[in-house]
Amino acid sequence: MKILFVASEAVPFAKTGGLADVAGSLPKALQKMGHEVRVAIPRYKQIKNVEYLIDLPVPMDGSLETAIIRKGYMEEVTVYLVDNYKFFYRDGLYQHPDDGERFNFFNKAVLAMLPYVDFQPQVIHCNDWHTGPLPLFLKTKFEEEPFYRHIATVFTIHNLQYQGRFPRRILRTMALGEEYFTPEQLEFYGEVNYMKAGLLYADLINTVSPQYAREIQTEEFGEGLDGLLRKRSLDLCGILNGIDYEEFDPARDSRIYAQYDCHHLEGKQENKRRLLEELHLPDEGKPLIGIISRLAAQKGLDLVAEAMEEIVRMGFALVVLGTGEDKYQKALAEARRRYPRQVSVTLGFDAVLAQKIYAGADMFLMPSRFEPCGLGQLISFRYGTVPVVRATGGLADTIREFNPVTGEGNGFSFKDYRADEMLQALQRALDVYRSPAVWRRLMLNCMQADFSWESSAREYSRLYERACQKRRESLLHVS
């Protein structure tokens, strides 16, 4: 199949979160299966060394803006980069006052460029709110044009919390009339909602784990869109994310202190020793917990802050890497001050240090309030670092509670969002850690799990076929 994958970011060009990892690895996995895949993202200020292809005009609120289409590559995958100085040559990818206009322009430019670059996809795979208007434009502005008529769309929700909500006036730059500002259309609590546009107009919808697909149809996790998602439940499914097993491979990772694999686990201990040394923590034989996270309520940092004293008392050492909400940064800085021999906190993001933590920690803590998929636990599996998680979303789909009697399972989890429940899970992990032979069995279970993109890419292939079939049926119905 010919597939266009459209996202707001993709590794190695631009990244703020897990979406970039997916956009940088799923298209490559699909291409290896025999599909012809191309990717489209904005060309942000920091992206260098991409070649010029074409200029084309894009209508925006009664005037024309120029889209400069450039080209780069992710290994064998062609990447189109939509360039415009006014919209994308600035610091930071998001949180600009004109984000509505910026991504409106991006979606229009992506559709407009296709005949010029001589690529007619059977499916356009849209990702998160930034691409929500694209299925809408395809079915309203381009519906009668033969080139676009048979193109199907798939819309993936990576995190329903972020929806792209903008003032009513954005309809004008979308060239849409007031009839679209109704609860049945794009209106959402007095604003225009780009995520809602994708959910309404895409042929099929998916999200990044089966459990999250069920959760977002409830009031608790639906972020106000649960009614619409229930209405489209037959068109909604969950497909678990994977990770790039070539990038995340402890046997070949040049970013960690010492390489290792299932057969040579002594390198794991060397990574722990050198990580403690680098972070100025004494090597006292304590089990080491790693946290790599946005420091936000979604990620369960309030539970960590509440339980910090008890975590230290239980005999753990803790290494945290991340940045986020000020109150959590302050709470972690205070913990570092109070427990300098057991707690290390690095504020900010350092990709190399992240890999060192994955390789050097004994356990990886993800007590998320909700987690669409989670990549951290999948990476920690690869490095033999045992996840301790809250059973929600993709964490519930990937973590099986370890049974020390049978030797089955790959981590520890807790259900209720409470600090004491998290501490009980950590205690179970600690009990197993104190039995080296059993802990080694658990580490091997983690390292031998397969969460590469291959099986997920096959599921996406089937989803694309379903979307094309649905599109064909809708066209027959219209005719």
C-alpha positions as CSV (number, residue, x, y, z in Angstrom):
1,M,0.0,0.0,0.0
2,K,0.9,3.6,-0.4
3,I,0.8,5.3,3.0
4,L,1.3,9.0,4.0
5,F,2.1,9.3,7.8
6,V,1.4,12.8,9.0
7,A,2.6,14.1,12.4
8,S,3.8,17.2,14.1
9,E,7.2,15.7,15.1
10,A,9.4,12.7,14.2
11,V,12.8,11.4,15.3
12,P,15.4,12.3,14.2
13,F,14.1,15.7,13.0
14,A,12.1,17.1,16.0
15,K,11.0,15.6,19.3
16,T,9.2,16.7,22.4
17,G,7.6,13.3,23.4
18,G,6.7,9.8,22.5
19,L,4.8,10.8,19.3
20,A,8.2,11.6,17.7
21,D,9.5,8.1,18.6
22,V,6.4,6.5,17.0
23,A,6.6,8.7,13.9
24,G,10.3,7.9,13.6
25,S,10.0,4.1,13.9
26,L,6.5,2.9,12.7
27,P,6.9,4.1,9.1
28,K,10.3,2.3,8.9
29,A,8.7,-0.9,10.2
30,L,5.8,-0.6,7.7
31,Q,8.3,0.1,4.8
32,K,10.2,-3.1,5.7
33,M,7.0,-5.0,5.4
34,G,6.7,-3.9,1.7
35,H,4.5,-0.8,2.0
36,E,5.6,2.5,0.3
37,V,5.5,4.9,3.2
38,R,6.3,8.6,3.3
39,V,6.1,11.0,6.2
40,A,5.1,14.7,6.4
41,I,6.0,17.0,9.3
42,P,6.6,20.8,9.7
43,R,10.1,22.1,9.0
44,Y,10.9,23.7,12.3
45,K,13.7,26.2,12.9
46,Q,16.2,23.6,14.2
47,I,15.9,21.2,11.3
48,K,18.9,21.5,9.0
49,N,20.2,19.9,5.9
50,V,17.0,19.2,4.0
51,E,16.7,19.7,0.2
52,Y,14.3,22.0,-1.6
53,L,11.5,20.4,-3.7
54,I,8.8,22.9,-4.6
55,D,6.8,26.1,-3.6
56,L,3.1,26.1,-3.6
57,P,0.3,28.5,-2.5
58,V,-1.9,27.7,0.4
59,P,-5.1,29.8,1.0
60,M,-5.3,31.3,4.5
61,D,-8.1,33.7,5.5
62,G,-8.6,35.4,2.2
63,S,-4.9,35.5,1.2
64,L,-2.2,33.1,0.0
65,E,0.7,31.8,2.1
66,T,3.6,30.0,0.5
67,A,4.4,26.5,1.5
68,I,8.0,25.5,0.7
69,I,8.2,21.7,0.5
70,R,11.5,20.2,1.4
71,K,12.7,16.6,1.6
72,G,14.8,14.5,4.0
73,Y,15.1,10.9,4.9
74,M,14.7,8.4,7.8
75,E,16.8,5.6,6.5
76,E,14.9,4.5,3.4
77,V,11.7,6.5,4.2
78,T,11.2,9.8,2.4
79,V,10.1,12.7,4.7
80,Y,8.4,15.8,3.4
81,L,8.9,18.9,5.5
82,V,6.5,21.8,5.2
83,D,8.4,25.1,5.5
84,N,7.0,28.6,6.1
85,Y,9.1,31.2,7.8
86,K,6.2,33.0,9.5
87,F,4.7,29.8,11.0
88,F,7.6,27.5,11.8
89,Y,10.8,29.5,12.1
90,R,10.7,30.1,15.8
91,D,11.9,28.5,19.1
92,G,9.8,25.7,20.4
93,L,7.4,23.4,18.5
94,Y,4.2,24.3,20.3
95,Q,2.4,26.6,22.8
96,H,2.5,29.6,20.5
97,P,-0.6,31.9,20.4
98,D,-1.2,31.1,16.7
99,D,-0.9,27.3,16.9
100,G,-4.4,27.0,15.4
101,E,-3.3,28.9,12.3
102,R,0.1,27.1,12.1
103,F,-1.3,23.6,12.0
104,N,-4.3,24.6,9.9
105,F,-1.7,25.8,7.3
106,F,0.3,22.6,7.8
107,N,-2.7,20.3,7.1
108,K,-3.7,22.3,4.0
109,A,-0.1,22.3,2.7
110,V,0.2,18.5,3.1
111,L,-2.9,17.8,1.1
112,A,-2.0,20.4,-1.5
113,M,1.5,19.1,-2.1
114,L,0.5,15.5,-3.0
115,P,-0.1,16.0,-6.8
116,Y,3.1,18.1,-7.0
117,V,5.3,15.5,-5.4
118,D,3.5,12.8,-7.5
119,F,2.5,10.7,-4.5
120,Q,-1.1,9.5,-4.2
121,P,-1.5,7.5,-1.0
122,Q,-4.3,5.0,-0.4
123,V,-4.2,6.0,3.3
124,I,-3.3,9.1,5.2
125,H,-2.4,8.3,8.8
126,C,-3.0,11.3,11.0
127,N,-1.6,11.6,14.5
128,D,-3.0,13.7,17.4
129,W,-4.8,17.0,17.4
130,H,-2.2,18.8,15.2
131,T,-3.5,16.7,12.2
132,G,-7.2,16.6,13.2
133,P,-8.3,19.1,10.5
134,L,-6.8,17.0,7.7
135,P,-9.6,14.3,7.5
136,L,-12.1,17.2,7.7
137,F,-10.5,19.1,4.8
138,L,-10.2,15.9,2.8
139,K,-14.0,15.3,3.1
140,T,-15.1,18.9,2.6
141,K,-12.6,20.8,0.5
142,F,-11.2,18.0,-1.6
143,E,-14.2,15.5,-1.8
144,E,-15.0,16.2,-5.5
145,E,-11.4,16.2,-6.8
146,P,-10.6,12.8,-8.5
147,F,-7.0,12.7,-7.1
148,Y,-8.2,12.7,-3.5
149,R,-11.6,11.0,-3.8
150,H,-10.4,7.5,-2.8
151,I,-7.9,8.4,-0.1
152,A,-8.9,6.9,3.3
153,T,-7.8,8.3,6.7
154,V,-6.8,6.8,10.0
155,F,-6.6,9.0,13.0
156,T,-4.4,8.0,16.0
157,I,-5.0,9.4,19.5
158,H,-1.6,9.5,21.3
159,N,-2.9,11.5,24.3
160,L,-6.6,12.6,24.5
161,Q,-5.7,15.2,27.1
162,Y,-4.2,17.5,24.5
163,Q,-6.9,18.5,22.0
164,G,-5.9,21.7,20.2
165,R,-8.7,24.0,21.3
166,F,-8.9,27.5,19.6
167,P,-11.2,30.5,19.5
168,R,-14.3,30.5,17.2
169,R,-12.6,32.8,14.8
170,I,-10.2,30.0,13.7
171,L,-13.1,28.8,11.4
172,R,-12.4,31.7,9.1
173,T,-8.7,30.6,8.5
174,M,-10.1,27.1,8.0
175,A,-12.4,28.5,5.3
176,L,-15.4,26.9,7.2
177,G,-18.8,28.5,7.8
178,E,-20.6,29.0,11.1
179,E,-22.5,25.7,10.4
180,Y,-19.4,23.9,11.7
181,F,-19.7,25.7,15.1
182,T,-22.2,23.3,16.6
183,P,-21.9,20.5,19.2
184,E,-22.5,18.0,16.5
185,Q,-19.5,19.5,14.6
186,L,-16.4,21.2,15.9
187,E,-17.7,23.3,18.8
188,F,-16.5,22.1,22.2
189,Y,-17.3,24.3,25.2
190,G,-17.3,27.5,23.2
191,E,-14.1,26.7,21.2
192,V,-13.1,24.9,18.0
193,N,-11.5,21.5,18.8
194,Y,-9.0,20.0,16.3
195,M,-9.0,16.6,18.0
196,K,-12.7,16.4,17.7
197,A,-12.4,17.2,13.9
198,G,-10.2,14.1,13.5
199,L,-12.5,11.9,15.6
200,L,-15.5,13.0,13.5
201,Y,-14.1,12.9,10.0
202,A,-11.5,10.1,9.9
203,D,-12.6,6.8,8.4
204,L,-11.1,4.8,11.4
205,I,-9.7,5.8,14.8
206,N,-7.2,4.1,16.9
207,T,-5.2,4.8,20.0
208,V,-1.9,3.4,21.3
209,S,-3.1,0.5,23.5
210,P,-6.2,-1.7,23.8
211,Q,-6.8,-0.7,27.4
212,Y,-6.6,3.1,26.7
213,A,-9.1,2.6,23.8
214,R,-11.5,1.2,26.4
215,E,-10.7,3.9,29.0
216,I,-11.3,6.9,26.8
217,Q,-14.8,5.8,26.2
218,T,-15.5,6.4,29.9
219,E,-16.2,9.7,31.6
220,E,-13.2,9.4,33.8
221,F,-10.7,9.3,31.0
222,G,-12.7,10.6,28.0
223,E,-11.7,14.3,28.5
224,G,-15.2,15.4,27.5
225,L,-15.1,13.4,24.2
226,D,-16.2,10.0,25.6
227,G,-19.7,10.4,24.2
228,L,-18.3,10.9,20.6
229,L,-15.9,8.0,21.1
230,R,-18.7,5.7,22.3
231,K,-20.7,6.7,19.3
232,R,-17.8,5.7,17.1
233,S,-16.8,2.6,19.1
234,L,-17.1,0.3,16.1
235,D,-14.5,2.4,14.3
236,L,-12.2,2.6,17.3
237,C,-9.5,0.2,18.3
238,G,-6.2,0.0,20.3
239,I,-2.9,-1.0,18.8
240,L,0.1,-1.1,21.2
241,N,3.1,1.0,20.4
242,G,6.4,-0.7,19.9
243,I,10.0,0.6,20.1
244,D,12.9,0.5,17.8
245,Y,14.9,-2.6,18.8
246,E,18.0,-1.4,16.9
247,E,18.1,1.9,18.7
248,F,17.4,0.4,22.2
249,D,19.8,-2.5,22.3
250,P,22.0,-2.9,25.4
251,A,24.4,-5.1,23.4
252,R,25.1,-2.3,21.0
253,D,24.1,0.9,22.7
254,S,27.1,3.3,22.6
255,R,25.5,5.7,25.0
256,I,25.7,3.4,28.1
257,Y,28.8,2.6,30.1
258,A,29.1,-1.1,29.3
259,Q,27.3,-3.3,26.7
260,Y,25.5,-6.4,27.9
261,D,22.9,-9.0,26.9
262,C,20.8,-11.9,28.3
263,H,23.9,-14.1,28.4
264,H,26.3,-11.6,29.9
265,L,24.5,-9.7,32.6
266,E,27.6,-8.6,34.5
267,G,27.6,-5.4,32.3
268,K,24.3,-4.4,33.9
269,Q,26.0,-4.2,37.3
270,E,28.8,-2.2,35.7
271,N,26.3,0.3,34.4
272,K,24.8,0.7,37.9
273,R,28.1,1.2,39.5
274,R,29.2,3.9,37.0
275,L,25.8,5.6,37.1
276,L,26.0,6.0,40.9
277,E,29.5,7.3,40.5
278,E,28.5,9.9,37.9
279,L,25.6,11.1,40.0
280,H,27.6,11.2,43.2
281,L,25.6,8.6,45.0
282,P,27.4,6.0,47.2
283,D,27.4,2.4,46.0
284,E,25.9,0.8,49.1
285,G,24.1,-2.1,47.5
286,K,20.7,-0.5,47.6
287,P,18.2,-1.3,44.9
288,L,18.1,1.6,42.5
289,I,14.8,3.0,41.1
290,G,14.9,5.1,37.9
291,I,12.3,7.6,36.9
292,I,12.5,9.3,33.5
293,S,9.4,11.4,33.0
294,R,7.6,14.7,32.5
295,L,7.2,16.0,36.0
296,A,3.4,16.2,35.8
297,A,0.3,15.0,37.7
298,Q,-0.5,12.7,34.8
299,K,2.8,10.8,35.5
300,G,2.0,10.2,39.2
301,L,4.6,12.6,40.6
302,D,2.2,13.5,43.4
303,L,2.4,9.9,44.6
304,V,6.2,9.9,44.4
305,A,6.4,13.2,46.4
306,E,3.9,11.9,49.0
307,A,5.8,8.6,49.4
308,M,9.4,9.9,49.2
309,E,10.2,9.5,52.9
310,E,8.9,5.9,52.9
311,I,10.8,5.0,49.7
312,V,14.0,6.2,51.3
313,R,13.2,4.4,54.6
314,M,12.6,1.1,52.7
315,G,16.2,1.2,51.6
316,F,15.9,2.3,47.9
317,A,18.1,4.8,46.1
318,L,16.3,6.9,43.5
319,V,17.4,8.6,40.3
320,V,15.1,11.1,38.6
321,L,15.5,12.7,35.2
322,G,12.9,15.1,33.8
323,T,11.3,18.5,33.7
324,G,7.8,19.9,34.2
325,E,5.6,21.5,36.8
326,D,7.3,23.7,39.2
327,K,5.7,22.1,42.4
328,Y,7.2,18.7,41.5
329,Q,10.6,20.2,40.6
330,K,10.6,21.8,44.0
331,A,9.5,18.7,45.8
332,L,12.2,16.6,44.1
333,A,14.9,19.2,44.8
334,E,13.9,19.2,48.5
335,A,14.1,15.4,48.5
336,R,17.6,15.6,47.0
337,R,18.6,18.1,49.7
338,R,17.2,15.9,52.5
339,Y,18.6,12.6,51.3
340,P,21.8,13.4,49.4
341,R,23.1,9.8,49.8
342,Q,19.9,8.2,48.3
343,V,18.3,10.6,45.9
344,S,19.6,12.2,42.7
345,V,17.5,14.6,40.6
346,T,18.5,16.0,37.2
347,L,16.1,18.6,36.0
348,G,15.8,18.9,32.2
349,F,16.2,16.2,29.6
350,D,19.5,14.5,28.6
351,A,19.0,11.6,26.1
352,V,22.4,10.0,27.0
353,L,21.7,10.1,30.7
354,A,18.3,8.6,30.0
355,Q,19.9,5.6,28.4
356,K,22.4,5.3,31.3
357,I,19.4,5.2,33.7
358,Y,17.6,2.6,31.7
359,A,20.8,0.5,31.8
360,G,21.9,1.2,35.3
361,A,18.7,1.2,37.4
362,D,17.3,-2.0,38.9
363,M,13.7,-0.9,38.7
364,F,11.8,1.7,36.6
365,L,8.9,3.5,38.3
366,M,5.8,4.7,36.3
367,P,2.9,5.4,38.7
368,S,0.9,7.2,36.1
369,R,-2.6,8.5,36.7
370,F,-3.3,7.5,33.1
371,E,-0.9,6.4,30.3
372,P,-2.1,5.9,26.7
373,C,0.8,3.5,26.0
374,G,4.0,4.4,27.7
375,L,7.4,3.8,26.1
376,G,9.5,3.9,29.2
377,Q,8.4,0.5,30.4
378,L,9.1,-1.0,27.0
379,I,12.6,0.5,26.9
380,S,13.2,-0.7,30.5
381,F,12.3,-4.2,29.5
382,R,14.9,-4.2,26.8
383,Y,17.6,-3.2,29.4
384,G,16.5,-5.7,32.1
385,T,15.2,-3.0,34.3
386,V,12.1,-4.2,36.1
387,P,9.0,-1.9,35.7
388,V,6.8,-1.0,38.7
389,V,3.7,0.7,37.3
390,R,0.1,1.6,37.9
391,A,-2.1,-0.7,35.9
392,T,-3.6,1.8,33.5
393,G,-3.7,2.1,29.7
394,G,-0.7,0.6,28.0
395,L,0.9,-0.1,31.3
396,A,-1.9,-2.6,32.1
397,D,-1.5,-4.1,28.6
398,T,2.3,-4.7,28.9
399,I,3.0,-5.5,32.6
400,R,2.2,-9.0,33.9
401,E,2.6,-9.3,37.7
402,F,5.7,-11.4,38.5
403,N,5.0,-14.6,40.4
404,P,8.2,-15.7,42.3
405,V,6.9,-19.2,42.6
406,T,6.3,-19.9,38.9
407,G,8.8,-17.5,37.6
408,E,6.3,-16.0,35.2
409,G,5.6,-12.3,34.7
410,N,7.6,-9.2,33.9
411,G,7.0,-6.5,36.6
412,F,4.9,-5.3,39.4
413,S,1.7,-3.2,39.3
414,F,-0.9,-1.6,41.4
415,K,-4.5,-0.6,40.6
416,D,-5.8,2.1,42.9
417,Y,-4.2,5.5,42.5
418,R,-2.8,5.8,46.0
419,A,0.7,6.2,47.5
420,D,0.2,3.2,49.8
421,E,-0.7,0.9,46.9
422,M,2.4,2.1,45.0
423,L,4.6,1.4,48.1
424,Q,3.1,-2.1,48.4
425,A,4.1,-2.8,44.8
426,L,7.6,-1.5,45.5
427,Q,7.7,-3.8,48.6
428,R,6.9,-6.8,46.4
429,A,9.7,-5.8,44.0
430,L,12.1,-5.4,47.0
431,D,11.2,-8.9,48.3
432,V,12.1,-10.5,45.0
433,Y,15.2,-8.3,44.6
434,R,16.6,-9.8,47.8
435,S,16.6,-13.3,46.1
436,P,19.3,-12.8,43.4
437,A,18.4,-16.0,41.4
438,V,14.7,-15.1,41.3
439,W,15.5,-11.5,40.4
440,R,17.7,-12.7,37.5
441,R,14.8,-14.8,36.2
442,L,12.7,-11.7,36.3
443,M,15.3,-9.6,34.5
444,L,15.5,-12.3,31.7
445,N,11.7,-12.3,31.4
446,C,11.9,-8.6,30.7
447,M,14.8,-8.8,28.3
448,Q,13.2,-11.6,26.3
449,A,9.8,-9.9,25.9
450,D,9.2,-8.7,22.3
451,F,7.7,-5.2,22.0
452,S,9.4,-4.4,18.6
453,W,7.3,-2.8,15.9
454,E,6.8,-5.9,13.8
455,S,3.5,-7.2,15.3
456,S,2.1,-3.7,15.8
457,A,3.0,-2.9,12.1
458,R,1.0,-5.9,11.0
459,E,-2.0,-4.7,13.0
460,Y,-1.7,-1.2,11.4
461,S,-1.6,-2.9,7.9
462,R,-4.9,-4.6,8.7
463,L,-6.3,-1.2,10.0
464,Y,-5.3,0.5,6.7
465,E,-7.0,-2.2,4.7
466,R,-10.2,-1.8,6.8
467,A,-10.0,2.0,6.3
468,C,-9.7,1.6,2.5
469,Q,-12.6,-0.8,2.5
470,K,-14.8,1.6,4.5
471,R,-13.9,4.4,2.1
472,R,-14.8,2.3,-0.9
473,E,-18.2,1.4,0.7
474,S,-18.9,5.0,1.6
475,L,-18.3,6.1,-2.0
476,L,-20.5,3.3,-3.3
477,H,-23.2,4.5,-0.9
478,V,-22.9,8.1,-2.2
479,S,-23.0,7.1,-5.8
